[in-house]
Amino acid sequence: MSLTYNSFVSEIAALTVISSTVLVNGDNNFAGIMPGIIDYAEGRLYRELDLPVVSVIDTSVICSSGVRLINLSTTQGELLVITTLNLLSSAGATSSFATRIPLMPTSQAVVDAIYPSAASSNCGQPTYFTRLGNTEIILGPAPDQPYGTEVIATIRPSPLSASNSSTWLTQNIPN
């Protein structure tokens, strides 16, 4: 039996003896707690079960020559943990035909110390990467040509909500 957002709200309402309207919308004393309940439950399940559904491979990003900053794609979800970052031997090659060149994660201080600028004399095939934020990575050295990238990462799928009435969790492990 799979769940939907509405059936989940109904079950929580029955278990807690709180009306589904109050769970979703809140009352005069507090806002609706349903988003917090879902966030806690889904986060715990994704962390503890180590599900394959949260692992993605993204080959959509191409780094530019002389630019050490690349923006990660969020099409498949927000990347939480980058497991592997590979350069692909050619920006035009599909990932199945390209040679993978693994990059080593390091700190921004290391990349900045070894490769302080993206001047053409400092460009080459990147060896290191560091994550600046949720969607940005710095490469060291700055690429000497366009390279395709392959990012293997863990994501947080879109949570169950009124606008997303079904998720992998509700379809496959509803209890």
ZICOR-V318701 format. One record per residue. N is the residue number from 1. RES is the residue in one small letter. PHI is phi in whole degrees, 0 to 359 (999 if undefined). PSI is psi in degrees with one decimal (* if undefined). OMEGA is omega in whole degrees, -180 to 180 (NA if undefined). Layout:
n:res:phi:psi:omega
N:RES:PHI:PSI:OMEGA
N:RES:PHI:PSI:OMEGA
This chain:
n:res:phi:psi:omega
1:m:999:123.9:178
2:s:265:161.0:179
3:l:252:157.0:168
4:t:239:171.4:179
5:y:304:-47.1:-178
6:n:295:-40.9:180
7:s:290:-33.5:177
8:f:295:-45.3:178
9:v:300:-42.8:180
10:s:298:-42.4:179
11:e:295:-43.7:178
12:i:296:-40.0:178
13:a:299:-42.6:180
14:a:293:-40.1:-179
15:l:289:-35.4:-175
16:t:262:-8.6:-176
17:v:57:37.1:173
18:i:244:134.0:-177
19:s:297:148.4:-179
20:s:297:-31.0:178
21:t:297:-43.5:180
22:v:291:-39.2:179
23:l:301:-42.6:-175
24:v:276:-46.3:-173
25:n:260:-21.5:-176
26:g:88:-173.1:176
27:d:222:-161.4:-178
28:n:293:-21.4:-175
29:n:264:-27.4:-179
30:f:203:157.1:178
31:a:286:167.6:179
32:g:301:136.2:-176
33:i:263:-2.9:-176
34:m:301:-44.0:178
35:p:301:-37.6:178
36:g:292:-39.6:177
37:i:298:-46.8:-179
38:i:295:-44.2:-180
39:d:300:-45.5:180
40:y:296:-49.0:-176
41:a:295:-47.7:-179
42:e:294:-43.1:179
43:g:301:-43.8:180
44:r:294:-43.0:179
45:l:297:-47.3:-179
46:y:297:-38.8:-180
47:r:290:-48.3:-171
48:e:279:-27.4:-177
49:l:270:-13.4:179
50:d:48:57.4:-174
51:l:281:139.8:177
52:p:299:-25.3:-178
53:v:297:-19.2:-179
54:v:266:1.0:177
55:s:261:130.8:-180
56:v:229:156.4:172
57:i:238:123.4:-179
58:d:240:122.8:178
59:t:242:23.3:-174
60:s:274:-14.3:-174
61:v:263:132.8:175
62:i:243:129.0:178
63:c:274:150.8:-176
64:s:261:147.9:177
65:s:298:130.1:177
66:g:78:4.9:-180
67:v:240:115.1:-175
68:r:276:-13.3:-179
69:l:265:131.0:172
70:i:235:147.1:178
71:n:260:127.5:180
72:l:284:149.2:176
73:s:281:142.8:175
74:t:245:17.8:-178
75:t:301:-40.1:-178
76:q:269:-4.5:-179
77:g:133:169.8:178
78:e:287:128.0:-180
79:l:282:117.5:180
80:l:273:-52.3:-178
81:v:231:124.5:176
82:i:270:113.1:-180
83:t:282:-45.1:-177
84:t:215:140.2:171
85:l:232:118.3:179
86:n:244:143.4:165
87:l:275:146.3:173
88:l:258:137.7:-170
89:s:307:-25.1:179
90:s:214:138.0:-179
91:a:297:-26.9:-179
92:g:271:-11.6:-177
93:a:280:140.6:174
94:t:287:155.9:-175
95:s:299:-27.2:-179
96:s:287:-21.3:-179
97:f:252:-11.6:-176
98:a:278:155.8:171
99:t:273:131.8:180
100:r:271:133.3:178
101:i:241:101.6:-176
102:p:292:137.5:176
103:l:259:148.9:-179
104:m:263:130.9:176
105:p:286:143.7:178
106:t:205:-174.9:-180
107:s:271:162.2:177
108:q:296:-34.3:180
109:a:299:-39.9:180
110:v:293:-47.6:180
111:v:299:-44.3:-180
112:d:294:-35.1:-179
113:a:287:-41.9:-176
114:i:279:-38.1:-177
115:y:233:77.6:-173
116:p:290:-15.9:179
117:s:214:169.0:178
118:a:258:21.6:178
119:a:301:150.7:-176
120:s:304:-29.9:179
121:s:289:-18.1:180
122:n:258:2.9:-179
123:c:277:153.9:179
124:g:181:-170.7:176
125:q:285:120.8:-178
126:p:303:145.4:179
127:t:241:-34.0:-174
128:y:240:159.1:170
129:f:215:153.0:173
130:t:219:145.1:-179
131:r:268:128.3:180
132:l:270:-36.8:-178
133:g:198:-158.0:-178
134:n:295:-29.6:-173
135:t:230:10.5:-177
136:e:232:142.5:177
137:i:227:143.8:173
138:i:252:135.9:177
139:l:256:148.3:176
140:g:224:124.4:-8
141:p:287:173.9:174
142:a:299:141.9:-177
143:p:300:141.8:177
144:d:272:-8.3:178
145:q:200:167.2:176
146:p:292:132.5:175
147:y:235:143.1:168
148:g:285:159.7:177
149:t:233:154.6:173
150:e:231:112.6:180
151:v:254:123.5:175
152:i:250:120.4:-171
153:a:212:167.4:173
154:t:259:134.5:179
155:i:242:167.5:169
156:r:252:107.9:-180
157:p:299:161.2:178
158:s:301:132.0:-176
159:p:286:159.6:173
160:l:297:134.4:179
161:s:199:177.0:178
162:a:299:-33.9:180
163:s:271:-13.9:176
164:n:234:80.8:-168
165:s:284:-5.0:-179
166:s:212:139.8:178
167:t:229:175.4:177
168:w:301:-41.1:-180
169:l:297:-45.5:-177
170:t:290:-27.0:180
171:q:277:-33.7:-172
172:n:251:-32.7:177
173:i:223:66.5:-173
174:p:294:-22.5:-178
175:n:275:*:NA
